[in-house]
Amino acid sequence: MRIEKTVITVIFLSLLFVGCSTNNNNSEAPEIVSVSPAQDETEVPVTTDITVTFNESMDVESCQTRFALYQGEYHQMPAQMNGMHGQFHWSDDRTQMIFSPDSMLMDSSMYSIMLQEGIRMHHHGGGNSMMGPHMDDYGDTVEDGIITRFTTAE
């Protein structure tokens, strides 16, 4: 009788701990919903901000350190992400990152927006990372993320 109570107690505690687990390995990686200006957009105002919209609340630091805006046409990620200087702004729910360059963009110039892989969701300490397939359709997929380009107006 005492052994049965011990077994029942062990089973009960095991079920209790398994049921209370906060580990969520089935979560999907975050995805980009849109990038503005869009891939190959032309006649973009020189005062434009860069906006990246995600489907999940994002980890601010991982996004900002893996983002860069460069003047020119790039096809590979640079060794260090040190593009144009500017300010980041976020929507309250952390699904939209807005980058405002410190100076106006140049007339009739091509710019490259770069987002490295490894951008993380906000909840659970930064959680899942954005991987290549979730970045498709918003620029050229490269080994370390995406690059999308636009051209400013005259």
C-alpha positions in Angstrom: 0.0 0.0 0.0 2.8 2.4 0.9 4.6 1.6 -2.5 1.4 2.4 -4.4 1.1 5.8 -2.7 4.7 6.5 -3.5 4.2 5.5 -7.2 1.1 7.6 -7.4 2.9 10.6 -5.8 5.8 10.3 -8.3 3.5 10.0 -11.3 1.4 13.0 -10.0 4.5 15.2 -9.5 5.9 14.2 -12.9 2.7 15.1 -14.6 2.6 18.4 -12.7 6.1 19.4 -13.7 5.7 18.4 -17.3 2.4 20.3 -17.6 4.0 23.4 -16.2 6.9 23.5 -18.5 7.5 26.9 -20.2 9.8 25.6 -22.9 8.2 26.2 -26.2 10.2 24.4 -28.9 7.4 24.4 -31.4 7.4 28.2 -31.9 8.0 29.4 -35.4 10.8 31.7 -36.2 9.9 35.4 -36.7 9.2 36.6 -40.2 9.5 39.9 -42.1 6.1 41.1 -43.1 7.4 44.1 -45.2 10.3 46.3 -45.9 9.9 49.9 -47.0 11.1 51.2 -49.3 10.4 48.0 -51.2 12.9 46.0 -53.2 14.0 47.9 -56.4 11.6 50.8 -55.6 12.5 54.0 -57.5 11.8 57.7 -57.0 12.0 57.3 -53.2 12.1 60.7 -51.4 15.5 61.7 -50.0 13.8 62.2 -46.6 12.4 58.7 -46.3 12.7 56.5 -43.2 13.4 52.8 -43.5 10.6 50.6 -42.0 10.8 46.9 -41.3 7.7 45.2 -40.1 7.7 41.8 -38.4 5.0 39.2 -37.5 6.2 39.0 -33.9 7.3 41.2 -31.1 11.1 41.5 -31.7 14.2 41.8 -29.5 15.3 45.4 -30.1 19.1 45.0 -29.6 19.3 42.0 -32.0 17.4 43.8 -34.7 19.3 47.1 -34.4 22.8 45.5 -34.4 21.9 43.3 -37.5 20.5 46.2 -39.5 22.4 48.6 -41.8 21.7 51.1 -44.5 24.5 51.8 -47.0 24.8 54.1 -50.0 25.5 52.0 -53.1 24.6 48.6 -54.6 25.7 45.8 -52.3 25.4 42.1 -53.0 27.2 40.7 -49.9 27.1 41.5 -46.2 30.0 43.5 -45.0 32.2 42.1 -42.2 30.8 44.6 -39.8 27.4 46.3 -39.9 28.4 49.9 -39.7 26.3 51.7 -42.2 24.8 55.1 -42.1 24.2 56.8 -38.7 20.6 57.4 -37.6 18.0 56.8 -35.0 15.8 53.8 -34.4 12.1 54.1 -33.4 9.9 51.1 -32.5 6.1 50.6 -32.4 4.7 49.9 -28.9 4.3 46.2 -29.7 7.9 46.0 -31.1 6.7 44.6 -34.5 7.8 47.6 -36.5 11.3 49.0 -36.5 11.8 52.5 -38.1 15.3 53.8 -39.0 15.6 57.5 -39.6 19.0 58.5 -41.1 20.8 61.4 -39.4 21.1 63.2 -42.8 19.0 63.3 -46.0 19.8 60.7 -48.6 21.5 61.7 -51.8 19.5 62.5 -55.0 19.3 59.8 -57.7 21.3 57.3 -55.6 21.0 53.6 -54.9 20.9 52.4 -51.3 21.1 49.0 -49.8 19.1 47.9 -46.7 20.8 44.9 -45.0 19.3 42.6 -42.4 21.6 39.8 -41.0 20.3 36.5 -39.9 20.0 36.0 -36.1 17.3 38.6 -35.5 15.4 37.3 -32.4 11.9 37.5 -31.1 11.4 39.5 -27.9 9.6 37.0 -25.6 11.3 34.3 -23.5 14.6 36.2 -23.4 15.0 36.7 -27.1 13.9 33.3 -28.2 13.8 32.1 -31.8 16.1 33.5 -34.5 15.2 34.6 -37.9 16.6 32.3 -40.5 17.0 32.7 -44.2 13.8 31.1 -45.5 11.7 33.5 -43.4 13.5 36.5 -45.0 12.6 35.5 -48.6 10.6 37.9 -50.9 12.0 41.1 -49.3 15.3 41.3 -51.1 18.1 39.2 -52.3 18.7 36.3 -49.9 22.5 36.1 -49.3 24.4 33.8 -47.0 24.0 35.9 -43.9 20.5 37.5 -44.4 18.9 39.7 -47.0 19.8 42.8 -48.9 17.2 45.0 -50.5 17.9 48.0 -52.7 16.0 51.2 -53.6 16.9 54.4 -55.6 16.1 57.9 -54.5 14.4 60.6 -56.6 16.2 63.3 -58.5 
